[in-house]
Every structure is written in structure tokens, then in C-alpha cells.
Amino acid sequence: MGSYPLTITGTSNGLTRKATATLVVSDGIVPTTKAPTSRLFSLATLGSGTMPVRSAWSATDPSGIAKYVLQRQVNGGSWGTVSLSSAAATSLKESLTLGATYRYRVKSTDGAGNTSGYAYSPTFKPTLTQQSSSSVSYSGTWTSASTTYASGGSLKYAAAKGASASWTFTGSSIGWVAYRGPNRGSADVYIDGVLKATVDLYSAASYAKQIVYAATWGSNGTHTIKIVCRGTSGHPRVDVDAFVRLVQT
């Protein structure tokens, strides 16, 4: 793209003539836009009936991207434009209602004013499963405790090394919800039998209903998350408040 000077020379019967011109190359190609993806993220706090979700999108173009238009559909209704932090922002954090369905679409405009069509995300639903659900299995000694700080009014905790909580689910993103505070310890997190992280729940300040670990896949799948108490010296306690997930529908 840009302006390029040209010189054209022609020779015939011993005569030579030259002509000059300027070639102007402009960008007439629309951007390539990638559909939004949504996921759970750690150290986010559950709301009352809502779940924090991060959505991200992108586009590429030789002229650069000048702006995006992001729209959201809730429960199959009409599309509404979502306000972004800036015209070229590529991510958004929102508190989405548990049990509702969501879908996003995005289009981009490049620096030359070319606008793409919309790129659509899958439809998904934020859901929450309490630690008291029969689908969650426990090994070792776990104690139930009622507290207004828990997402459903109660949670379970363990302090012995090796005590575990397991949950098999179907979804595209998963989060473990727990309490962080001065007397909390560490746990290993396994996904499908593979150690993915060691999460330290210790914090000088107290934080309730936090997503302390999150994992995401590109599409729905059946997976198992397992939380194993490490029995941390001095602060062994590990809580399971709930599990949250995104399910593509």
C-alpha cells in the first residue's frame, strides 16, 4: 500500500519517448476476524447468581485494526452492542447470569475503513455445582461447615494430606471455587489424572467465593477435576465451596 512513481520508456524507429505516472495501491481487503472465545479465570469472585467470564477476540489486516464492534445475545434474544474499554480492545470481563445462555459476535474495521462480517462464538451457559452435590466424590476426611461466606451457604474442608475431592463434568471451561485466607493451605489440582497446578489458598486477607483455579478447552468435553490436599505444615486446611463451568450448548 502506498504511492509508487513509474517511468515508462518506449523506443521505435530510433526515437525514444518516456512517460511518468504514479501507481497508488490501496487496501481493499476486509480484515480477517477471529470469533470470540469465552473462559473462566482464576482469582475472580462469584457474584450473587453471577459468574465472572472473560471473552477475547482478534483480527488481522495489513492496514492494522482500527476498531471492533462486539455484540451479545442472551437466551436467544436480540443482539445488543457491548461497550468496550477502547475502540480496538480485544477482551472483556463480564459477570454473566448462572443458567442463562450467551453468544457473542464481533466484526472489525481496518485502518483503511474496510469492515469484515461478523464472526460468531458458540452458544454457552455458565453453570454452578455445589460441593454437596452427589456428583462430587470425596476421599479421606472432609468436614461440612455452614457459613454465609460460601456460595450455597456451606462448604467442605479437609486438612489431612491426601484427602481429595473429584468431579467429572462436561464443559469447555472449569473453575474450582474456594475460600482464601490466613489459615488456608495448598492443594494439587489434577485434570484427567494429570497434575496441572499446585494452588496455595493462603492469603493475609480473607476472600470468599473465589475461583482459585481455572482451565479451558476449545470445545465441550468430558473431564475430571481432582483436588488433593497437600497437608501444608501450619496451614493445612483446604476448602471446596463449589465448581463452576461453561457448557457449550
Backbone torsions as a table, in degrees:
resi	resn	phi	psi	omega
1	MET	NA	142.9	-178.7
2	GLY	133.9	-172.2	-179.3
3	SER	-109.4	136.8	-175.8
4	TYR	-133.5	120.5	178.5
5	PRO	-72.7	140.1	179.8
6	LEU	-125.3	142.9	172.2
7	THR	-122.2	126.1	-177.7
8	ILE	-113.6	124.0	-178.1
9	THR	-117.5	133.6	177.4
10	GLY	-131.0	138.1	-179.8
11	THR	-126.9	132.6	178.2
12	SER	-158.5	133.3	178.7
13	ASN	53.1	38.8	176.7
14	GLY	79.7	2.4	178.8
15	LEU	-106.8	138.9	178.1
16	THR	-120.9	132.7	178.2
17	ARG	-129.0	144.1	178.2
18	LYS	-123.0	146.6	174.1
19	ALA	-137.1	144.0	178.6
20	THR	-114.2	151.2	178.4
21	ALA	-153.4	165.2	176.6
22	THR	-118.8	122.6	177.4
23	LEU	-93.0	122.2	179.1
24	VAL	-108.2	119.4	179.0
25	VAL	-107.7	121.2	-179.4
26	SER	-117.2	159.6	-179.6
27	ASP	-87.6	109.8	176.3
28	GLY	-111.5	14.9	-176.6
29	ILE	-99.9	131.9	179.4
30	VAL	-73.8	153.1	179.2
31	PRO	-63.4	153.8	170.9
32	THR	-90.8	115.2	-171.6
33	THR	-109.4	132.0	179.7
34	LYS	-98.4	133.4	-176.0
35	ALA	-62.8	150.3	177.8
36	PRO	-63.2	145.6	171.5
37	THR	-121.8	143.9	-177.0
38	SER	-123.0	142.8	-177.1
39	ARG	-153.1	161.9	170.6
40	LEU	-83.5	158.3	179.3
41	PHE	-143.3	154.1	-173.1
42	SER	-83.1	159.8	-176.4
43	LEU	58.5	34.3	169.1
44	ALA	-107.7	153.8	-174.2
45	THR	-111.3	132.5	176.1
46	LEU	-65.3	143.8	173.4
47	GLY	-95.9	-171.3	176.6
48	SER	-83.5	97.3	-178.0
49	GLY	80.8	11.1	180.0
50	THR	-131.5	163.0	-178.2
51	MET	-135.3	132.6	177.2
52	PRO	-74.2	130.1	-178.3
53	VAL	-133.4	137.5	176.6
54	ARG	-106.9	128.1	176.2
55	SER	-116.1	143.8	-177.7
56	ALA	-140.4	153.3	-178.5
57	TRP	-151.6	173.1	-179.9
58	SER	-161.3	168.7	175.2
59	ALA	-155.9	157.6	177.3
60	THR	-131.6	146.9	178.9
61	ASP	-167.8	143.7	179.1
62	PRO	-58.6	-28.4	-179.3
63	SER	-89.1	1.2	-176.4
64	GLY	80.9	163.8	-179.2
65	ILE	-101.9	124.1	-178.8
66	ALA	-90.4	-35.8	-178.7
67	LYS	-162.9	160.5	174.0
68	TYR	-122.7	153.1	167.3
69	VAL	-120.7	116.8	179.4
70	LEU	-107.5	131.2	176.8
71	GLN	-126.1	153.7	-176.7
72	ARG	-130.7	141.1	176.2
73	GLN	-117.5	130.4	-178.3
74	VAL	-116.8	126.4	178.0
75	ASN	53.3	36.8	176.3
76	GLY	74.0	11.7	-177.9
77	GLY	-81.4	-159.6	-178.3
78	SER	-75.2	159.0	179.3
79	TRP	-81.7	138.0	177.0
80	GLY	-128.6	140.2	-179.3
81	THR	-75.0	135.4	-179.0
82	VAL	-99.9	133.1	177.9
83	SER	-71.9	134.9	179.1
84	LEU	-109.2	160.0	-178.9
85	SER	-68.4	-26.4	175.5
86	SER	-156.1	165.0	-176.0
87	ALA	-60.2	-34.8	-176.5
88	ALA	-103.5	17.1	179.2
89	ALA	-60.5	143.8	-177.7
90	THR	-119.7	13.4	176.7
91	SER	-155.9	163.5	-176.5
92	LEU	-154.9	136.5	172.8
93	LYS	-110.8	128.6	-178.9
94	GLU	-136.3	155.0	171.1
95	SER	-96.7	111.4	-175.8
96	LEU	-103.0	146.2	-176.0
97	THR	-72.9	130.1	177.3
98	LEU	-60.9	134.3	176.1
99	GLY	88.0	-14.0	176.7
100	ALA	-83.2	159.6	175.6
101	THR	-105.1	145.1	-176.8
102	TYR	-133.9	148.5	171.5
103	ARG	-146.7	142.4	179.1
104	TYR	-118.5	153.4	169.3
105	ARG	-141.5	150.0	-176.4
106	VAL	-141.0	144.3	170.5
107	LYS	-130.6	156.3	-175.2
108	SER	-128.9	152.7	176.3
109	THR	-123.1	131.3	-177.8
110	ASP	-88.2	-179.7	-176.8
111	GLY	-67.0	-16.4	178.2
112	ALA	-95.2	1.7	178.1
113	GLY	91.5	6.3	177.2
114	ASN	-81.4	134.5	-176.4
115	THR	-117.7	133.5	178.7
116	SER	-80.1	171.6	167.2
117	GLY	-78.9	174.9	179.3
118	TYR	-74.8	141.2	170.3
119	ALA	-109.8	129.8	-169.6
120	TYR	-105.1	139.2	173.1
121	SER	-85.4	164.9	168.3
122	PRO	-65.7	157.7	170.9
123	THR	-80.8	137.5	-178.5
124	PHE	-142.2	163.5	-178.8
125	LYS	-130.7	127.3	171.9
126	PRO	-77.8	130.4	179.2
127	THR	-133.6	158.6	179.8
128	LEU	-131.9	136.3	175.2
129	THR	-121.1	122.2	-178.9
130	GLN	-71.6	156.2	-179.6
131	GLN	-64.8	-19.4	-179.1
132	SER	-83.7	-4.5	-178.9
133	SER	-62.1	144.0	178.8
134	SER	-67.4	-14.3	179.2
135	SER	-79.1	-12.2	177.2
136	VAL	-94.5	126.3	-178.6
137	SER	-108.7	144.6	-176.4
138	TYR	-123.8	143.5	174.9
139	SER	-127.1	137.9	-175.5
140	GLY	88.4	-166.3	-175.4
141	THR	-95.0	118.6	176.0
142	TRP	-124.3	141.1	-178.8
143	THR	-116.2	134.1	176.3
144	SER	-87.4	139.3	179.5
145	ALA	-137.9	131.5	176.1
146	SER	-86.4	133.7	179.7
147	THR	-159.4	140.6	178.1
148	THR	-70.7	-13.3	-179.3
149	TYR	-80.8	-13.5	-178.7
150	ALA	-85.4	156.4	-175.2
151	SER	-62.6	-35.4	179.4
152	GLY	-114.5	15.3	179.5
153	GLY	91.2	-1.0	177.8
154	SER	-157.4	163.1	175.4
155	LEU	-149.7	173.4	174.6
156	LYS	-121.2	147.4	178.7
157	TYR	-140.7	154.9	177.4
158	ALA	-137.6	155.6	178.7
159	ALA	-128.3	-15.8	-176.5
160	ALA	-82.8	137.1	177.5
161	LYS	-59.3	131.4	178.8
162	GLY	96.3	-15.9	175.5
163	ALA	-61.5	137.0	-173.6
164	SER	-137.5	155.2	174.0
165	ALA	-129.0	129.9	-176.6
166	SER	-127.6	144.4	177.8
167	TRP	-144.9	126.6	175.6
168	THR	-100.3	131.5	-171.2
169	PHE	-144.8	166.9	170.4
170	THR	-118.0	128.8	-179.8
171	GLY	176.7	-179.9	179.4
172	SER	-109.7	-9.9	178.0
173	SER	-155.8	144.3	-175.1
174	ILE	-134.6	147.0	175.2
175	GLY	-142.0	141.2	174.6
176	TRP	-99.3	126.4	-178.8
177	VAL	-103.1	129.4	-177.9
178	ALA	-150.2	177.1	177.8
179	TYR	-102.7	135.1	175.1
180	ARG	-112.5	135.4	-178.1
181	GLY	-172.7	-176.5	-173.7
182	PRO	-64.8	-26.4	-176.0
183	ASN	-110.5	25.0	179.8
184	ARG	-102.7	154.8	-176.1
185	GLY	-115.7	-149.3	-173.1
186	SER	-118.6	155.6	176.6
187	ALA	-143.6	148.6	172.4
188	ASP	-89.6	140.4	179.1
189	VAL	-114.1	123.4	177.5
190	TYR	-111.4	138.0	171.1
191	ILE	-118.3	120.2	-179.5
192	ASP	52.7	40.0	175.3
193	GLY	83.6	0.3	-178.3
194	VAL	-109.4	128.1	178.1
195	LEU	-65.1	121.0	-177.6
196	LYS	-107.3	-30.3	-176.6
197	ALA	-165.2	155.6	166.0
198	THR	-111.5	119.7	-174.5
199	VAL	-104.8	125.4	177.7
200	ASP	-98.7	116.2	-178.7
201	LEU	-88.7	0.2	179.4
202	TYR	-69.8	138.7	175.0
203	SER	-155.6	139.8	178.1
204	ALA	-63.8	-32.9	174.9
205	ALA	-102.5	163.8	-177.9
206	SER	-100.6	136.5	178.7
207	TYR	-135.9	121.2	-179.4
208	ALA	-98.6	156.2	173.6
209	LYS	54.5	44.8	-179.1
210	GLN	-98.3	139.4	168.7
211	ILE	-78.9	106.8	-173.3
212	VAL	-95.3	-14.5	175.3
213	TYR	-149.2	140.9	177.6
214	ALA	-143.6	147.1	175.7
215	ALA	-139.5	151.2	-175.1
216	THR	-139.2	144.0	173.6
217	TRP	-122.9	167.7	-177.7
218	GLY	-75.4	-20.2	-178.3
219	SER	-152.5	175.2	178.1
220	ASN	-60.7	144.4	172.7
221	GLY	-159.4	164.1	176.5
222	THR	-98.0	124.5	-174.7
223	HIS	-138.0	166.2	174.4
224	THR	-126.7	127.8	173.4
225	ILE	-105.1	136.2	-179.3
226	LYS	-131.9	127.7	178.4
227	ILE	-105.9	123.0	-176.9
228	VAL	-120.9	119.8	-179.8
229	CYS	-66.9	132.6	-179.1
230	ARG	-90.7	-8.5	-179.7
231	GLY	63.6	44.0	-175.7
232	THR	-53.9	130.7	-179.1
233	SER	-62.4	128.7	178.5
234	GLY	87.2	-35.2	-179.7
235	HIS	-140.1	74.0	-172.5
236	PRO	-85.1	-14.9	-168.1
237	ARG	-69.9	135.2	176.7
238	VAL	-129.3	131.4	-178.9
239	ASP	-106.3	148.3	165.8
240	VAL	-122.6	111.6	179.9
241	ASP	-93.1	-44.8	-178.8
242	ALA	-170.8	173.1	168.8
243	PHE	-122.9	138.0	176.6
244	VAL	-119.7	155.9	-179.5
245	ARG	-156.9	161.9	169.2
246	LEU	-109.0	131.5	179.9
247	VAL	-118.5	120.5	175.6
248	GLN	-75.5	133.6	-173.3
249	THR	-113.6	NA	NA
